[in-house]
Structures are given as structure tokens and as C-alpha cells.
Amino acid sequence: MRERISKLTQIVEIFSAKSLEDVEQLRLTYLSKKGEISALFDDFRNVPNEQKREIGQLLNVLRTKATDKINALREQLSDSAQTAETEDFTRTAEPLELGARHPLSLVKNEIIDIFSRIGFTVASGPEIEDDWHVFGALNFPPEHPARDMQDTFFIEKNPDILLRTHTSSVQTRIMTSQKPPIRVLCPGRVYRNEAISYRAHCFFHQVEGLYIDKNVSFADLKQALLYFAKEMFGENTEIRLRPSYFPFTEPSAEMDISCNLCGGKGCPFCKHTGWVEILGCGMVDPNVLKECGIDPEIYSGYAFGMGIERITNLKFQVKDLRLFSENDVRFLKQF
Ligand code: DAH
């Protein structure tokens, strides 16, 4: 008995098959009811009692080995049969369809690119902010309408915590954590409690710029913005600065560029004025510098902020703001 078992074990070790039929033949020869291994089990009853335990174990090992081997061979052969049938290795590969970058990302990256050429680095800050970073440090009086429930999303349980309404909050973060000279660009998403329509959304994107050093002047601001406008909208673009008001800058201005659709001649897009507004800017208010721990006697700085959607609309004439957040590939594919 022992000898037959070890002989069969050797045979099982070298089981091989070229086809699924060969595998079936092995199963019939060794494992079917009339197979050789089954025959050993039949003879088992004649084994003397004191050897039953040991022989029984050897038999079980043999049967498991044979079963495993046959199953493995079957799997191997059916895998390769399937591959050969379903795959045509000579066929040319399917073309890979590449996604496109979102238009807002394209424009954001272009803005970063333009300002990085004049020494600006990129910084970011949290979208969930506290009142001080968004308003308090930036010289907003307590009763300023921007803090109003109409505009700002507050966290219900704690009105000190809110969704930032502008990226100017990153100015606060940078000024309180870095020493001048500071030259940063802060792109990011902002939130306002607005009804969603073709020209307003409850979230949109801005890029904030901040430059603080000794002797920074309004002329530096104007020159940097003129450079930006020409890089972004073309060499012939002109700019004009109109006096304005922001709590965190003094003096403040809004910047228009000559309408890039009609070249400044006047068209429906620029409401026949020849100019379109693109950003707010100004010299950082000394109160803001002081509040953020920077000595306004030594340092001065400028800041500007623009909406990425606005710049994107000017570049690509997207008429409905909602398209930017709907993820419709027919829209996104065009950029
Ligand atoms: N934070 C302003 C807004 O959201 C935009 C802005 C205006 C940013 C003037 C500035 C600035 O840095 O100097 O409307």
C-alpha cells in the first residue's frame, strides 16, 4: 500500500497536459470513481488497524495533491484559451481620450505664470475662516454690510466662523506669519450668499495679490497691473484706474482694461464705453499693516484682487457663470 501511494505521488508531481481534454483524462484516470487513487481508498479497508491512521493521512495528502494539480492545470489552460479567443493582439490600440483642463484652472495658471515672472510666489489659506481674518484685521467696521447675513455664510452655531467671502483673508494669514518683503499671489475659492443666476453664484474664484516692502508706491502697483493686463489680454491693451473704496486699502481703485472685444471702440459687451472692469486694488491701509504686526512707518505695500470667472469670461466670452460648475463635458471640451 505504502509503495503504491509513493509511486502515485511521484506520478502526480509530474502531471502535465496540453489541452483541457488531457486534463479531463487525468481526472478520469486518477480521481474518478474507478480511478487509481479511488481504488486505493477502496483497498483501505484491508489495511491493518494499527496502520490505518498513518496510511489514511498519506492517502488524503495524495488525493488533495492530485485534485489541486488537476484544477491548476485546468485553470491555466482555460485562461490561455480565453485570451487567445478574445484578444486580437494585432489590432491597433484604442485611442486614449485625454481630458481637458477646466477653463478656470487654465486662466488661474496663466495669472500665476504672469505674476511669477515678476517675483510673486503662490500662497493659500483656509476656506472656512474666522471673522477676524476675513473682516476684522482688514479694517471692516463692525456694522459693515459685507458682514451682513445677506452676503456671508456663517456657521450656524458660531457666527465667528464663516466661509470666506474673499481671498483677502489670505493677506491677513500671510502678514501675520511672514516678515516683509512679502510678494504673494493667493488664488482660491470664495463664497457668498447670492441667488444663483447666469451672472452670480454662491461660490466663485479669486486671485489676491500682495506686495509689502520698504518704499512700495502706487506707481509700482500701476506698473505691475499694466504689465499683467498686456500679458493677459495682448500688447495693445490699455488700463485705467478709477478711484474707489475698500476698507483695507487707502487709496483704493478699480481697474478697467480697454475692451478686448472691440479694441476700445465701443460695443454691446463694454456697454459702448470701450472699457471693462477687471479688478480692485490699492495701497494696503496702515491700519491693516498695524493690526497684522507690520510697522507702517517702515513698510508700505499694495494689494489687488480679481475674479477668475470675470477674467475667464473676458478671454473666452462665457455668457453663463453656471456653466463653470455644471461639469458638462460639451462645455469643458472646448478649452
Ligand atoms: N476683496 C475684494 C473683493 O472681494 C477685492 C479686492 C479689492 C482685493 C481691492 C484687494 C484689493 O486686495 O486691494 O471684492
Boltz pocket constraint, residues with backbone or C-beta under 6 A from the ligand:
constraints:
  - pocket:
      binder: B
      contacts: [[A, 165], [A, 166], [A, 167], [A, 168], [A, 208], [A, 209], [A, 246], [A, 249], [A, 253], [A, 279], [A, 280], [A, 281], [A, 282], [A, 303], [A, 304], [A, 305], [A, 306]]
      max_distance: 6.0
